[in-house]
Amino acid sequence: MAGWFELSKSSDGQYRFVLKAGNAETILTSELYAAKASAENGIASVQTNSASEDRYERKTASNGKAFFNLKAANHQVIGTSQMYASEGNRDDGIKSVQTNGSTKTVKDLS
């Protein structure tokens, strides 16, 4: 099963999206956006940039957990992964975003 985006509205009225893998696991989370249209533009940016290996910034948190950011051509962060126990798991997460990020399916929960 292919992945999908979920667009939602937080309790303070801001919008965010998550990218879900085919198994419904969240693999990428956006920042909060004041406007729904901005969140939709963020989804479009993931669709455009997710296939490019050079758009991924691999990082390690202060607690030693691995994670990544997906960045646009202008170097702005589009979305951030969960924390992973190992760099290998993080790299698998990147592969999942590369596989699922081009999906056109958006579930609007806002």
N, C-alpha and C positions, 0 to 999 in steps of 0.2 A: 504494500500500500504506500502511496506517495505521501509526502508531508504536506503541511498546510500552515498558513498564518492564522493567528487569532488576534483580532483587534478588540481591545477592551477599554473601558473608561473607569478610572479609579474613583474612589470616594470623594476626592477633592476636585473632580471634574477634568483631570488631565487624561491623556490617552497614551497607550503603549501597545506594542505588539510583541508577540512571541512567535517564533518559528518552531513548529512541532515536527518531529520525525514521524514516519509511518506508524511507529509503535506508540504514539501519543506522548513521547518524552519531549520536554522542552529542551531545545538545543541552542537557542539564541534568544536573548531578551533585549528589547530596546530601552532607551532612556524614556523619560516622560516628556510628552509634547503637550503644549497648551491647546493646540488646534488639531482636530481630527484629520484635516488635510495634510498637516505636517507628518503625522504618523503614517498616513497612506503614502506619502513621498518616501518615508523611511523604508516601507515595504518594497517600493519600487527600486530603491537603492540596493537593498539586499538582493533582489532579483537580478539586478545588473552586475553586482560586484562579487557575488558569492562564488562564482566559478573560478575566479582568479586567485591563484596561490599567493601572489604577492600582496593581496589585500588583508592577509591574516597576520596579526601581531601576537606572537606567542609570549606569554608572560608567566611568572611565578609569583604568587601572593606571599606576603610576609610569613604566613603559616606553612609555607612549603607546597601548597596546592597549586597545580597547574591550571591555567585558563587561557582564553584567547579573546581578542577583540577583532571584529570585522570592521574594516575601515573603507571609506569611500575614496575616490581618486583624490579628493582634496584633503585627505588624511583625517577627516572627522570620523569618530567612532559611530558606527551604525548600530551595532549590537554587541553584547558581551555574553560569553558562555557561562555555564555553571562552573563550579570548582571541581577539578578532577584529581584523583589520587595519584595519577602518574602522567608523565609527558606522553606516553603511548596512548593512554585513554583520551587525553586532550587532542592528540592528532587524529584519533578516530572521530572525535566530535567535529573537528574541522572537515573531515571527509563527509560526514553526515550533512553538514551545512552546505558543502559543495554539491551534494546530491539533491538535497531537498529545497535549497534556497531559490531555485528558479520557478518553483510552483506558482501557478496563477490562482490557486484556491485560497481565498481569504474568507474566514468565518468572522463576520462582524457581530461581536457580542456587546457592542456599546449601546 
